Amino acid sequence: MVEKIQYNIGDVVRMKKKHPCGSDLWRITRMGMDFGMKCEGCGHAVMIPRVKFERMARAIVEKAEEKDNG
């Protein structure tokens, strides 16, 4: 059985293909049926369907900082 990777808002992920600016790192800004992402190289923001995101994402490079409520 394949284990699902848990993504969180604020995570930086490495994608399969590079953005035209040359960066393949994206920060997750929104999650739902579509994923909002912002390029770490140039700041360009895009929305892609969840299915395409899960197919294109290669690895989590940096986890979002956990919020500690006390």
N, C-alpha and C positions, 0 to 999 in steps of 0.2 A: 504494500500500500504506500502511495506517495504522500508524504507529509506536506501540508500547506504551510508556506512561509507566512508569518504574521508581519504585516506592514503597518506602520503607524505614521500619522501626520508628522512631518519634520524629518523623517528618515531620508538619507541620501542613498540612492540606488544607482548601480551601474547598469546601463541598458545595452542591448545587443548592438545597436547601430549608433554611430556618432551623430550629433547635431551638426549642421553646417559650420558652426563656429569652431568645431574640433573637439568639444567636450562630450563625454559619454556619461557624465554624472548629472543626476536630476534629483531635486528635493521634492518630496510629496507635499502638496499643499491642500489637497482635498481628496476624500475617499468616499465611495458610494458605487453606483452603477458605472460612473466614470471616475477616472483618477485625474486630478489636477496636478501638474508638475511644473517646476520652474528650473530652467537650465542653470547649472552652477557656473557655466562659462560666461554666458552673455545675459542671463536674466530673462530670456524669452519664456513666456508661460503658455502651456498647451493643456488641452483636455483630451484624454484617450479612453476608449472603453476598457472596462476592467479585464475582459478576456484578452484583449491585445496587450495590456500592460503586463499581465501575468505571464504571457508567452514571451515578451520582449525583455523582461527584467532578468538580470543575471545574478546579482548579489547585492546585499545591503552593505554599503561601504561605511556608513556612519549611522548609528542609531540615534533617534531623537532622545533628548534628555528627559528622563522620567520626572514627572511632577510629584513632589512629596508634600502631602497635606498634613504633615505634622507627626 
